[in-house]
Amino acid sequence: MKKGDFLSLILRSPKTIFSFQDIALLWRESDRNTIQNRLSYYIENNKLVRIRKGIYAKDRNYDPLELATKIFTPSYISFETVLAQEGIIFQYYDQIFIASYLNRTITCDNHQLTFKKIKNTVLTCKKGLIQQRNYTIASKERAFLDILYLNKHYYFDNLNPIDWEKVWDLLPIYNNQALNKRINVLKAS
């Protein structure tokens, strides 16, 4: 591969955010020092942007949802982020909510990201998840169940958009009797 081809591979990719591992795979390079030296050169010459340790962007016009799912993997966009987009809750939240294997709130490049821990069997199940171009996001029914799984007293402004057939279909992945009861109460009201 020629010298200019390394940057070209990144710029031609449909992704806007790259982890160090993504770049190593893209470049087919296993030597960490070589990768780090090239990245340092591109960052110093304003060809790439370092967002945080191990996370890089083509430029500042990256997708914040893509960033959110690159920091800790596996993860997917869920909770209030999806519910607000779908009109199920009316509150505005300035941060992005992500299902992950840990609880953490971080600010990364002026984006507040709130990671909420959900058990591994739920986190790694693909049912009810939608693969967008460069990240994974929960369906409104999956986000609804995710939030009820973690917060049994959560208030919803509008349950009309919920497809209850999909909720019943997704419910077994949580394997939680208390959640089943909450769903029955909400459906009845």
Secondary structure in CASP SS format (residue, H / E / C, confidence):
PFRMAT SS
TARGET T0000
AUTHOR 0000-0000-0000
METHOD secondary structure of the structure
MODEL  1
M C 1.00
K C 1.00
K C 1.00
G C 1.00
D H 1.00
F H 1.00
L H 1.00
S H 1.00
L H 1.00
I H 1.00
L H 1.00
R H 1.00
S C 1.00
P C 1.00
K C 1.00
T C 1.00
I E 1.00
F E 1.00
S E 1.00
F H 1.00
Q H 1.00
D H 1.00
I H 1.00
A H 1.00
L H 1.00
L H 1.00
W H 1.00
R C 1.00
E C 1.00
S C 1.00
D C 1.00
R H 1.00
N H 1.00
T H 1.00
I H 1.00
Q H 1.00
N H 1.00
R H 1.00
L H 1.00
S H 1.00
Y H 1.00
Y H 1.00
I H 1.00
E H 1.00
N C 1.00
N C 1.00
K C 1.00
L C 1.00
V E 1.00
R E 1.00
I E 1.00
R E 1.00
K C 1.00
G C 1.00
I E 1.00
Y E 1.00
A E 1.00
K C 1.00
D C 1.00
R C 1.00
N C 1.00
Y C 1.00
D C 1.00
P H 1.00
L H 1.00
E H 1.00
L H 1.00
A H 1.00
T H 1.00
K H 1.00
I H 1.00
F C 1.00
T C 1.00
P C 1.00
S C 1.00
Y E 1.00
I E 1.00
S C 1.00
F H 1.00
E H 1.00
T H 1.00
V H 1.00
L H 1.00
A H 1.00
Q H 1.00
E C 1.00
G C 1.00
I C 1.00
I C 1.00
F C 1.00
Q C 1.00
Y C 1.00
Y C 1.00
D C 1.00
Q C 1.00
I E 1.00
F E 1.00
I E 1.00
A E 1.00
S E 1.00
Y C 1.00
L C 1.00
N C 1.00
R E 1.00
T E 1.00
I E 1.00
T E 1.00
C E 1.00
D C 1.00
N C 1.00
H E 1.00
Q E 1.00
L E 1.00
T E 1.00
F E 1.00
K E 1.00
K E 1.00
I C 1.00
K C 1.00
N H 1.00
T H 1.00
V H 1.00
L H 1.00
T C 1.00
C C 1.00
K C 1.00
K C 1.00
G C 1.00
L E 1.00
I E 1.00
Q E 1.00
Q C 1.00
R C 1.00
N C 1.00
Y C 1.00
T E 1.00
I E 1.00
A E 1.00
S C 1.00
K H 1.00
E H 1.00
R H 1.00
A H 1.00
F H 1.00
L H 1.00
D H 1.00
I H 1.00
L H 1.00
Y H 1.00
L H 1.00
N C 1.00
K C 1.00
H C 1.00
Y C 1.00
Y C 1.00
F C 1.00
D C 1.00
N C 1.00
L C 1.00
N C 1.00
P C 1.00
I C 1.00
D C 1.00
W H 1.00
E H 1.00
K H 1.00
V H 1.00
W H 1.00
D H 1.00
L H 1.00
L H 1.00
P H 1.00
I H 1.00
Y H 1.00
N C 1.00
N C 1.00
Q H 1.00
A H 1.00
L H 1.00
N H 1.00
K H 1.00
R H 1.00
I H 1.00
N H 1.00
V H 1.00
L H 1.00
K H 1.00
A H 1.00
S C 1.00
END
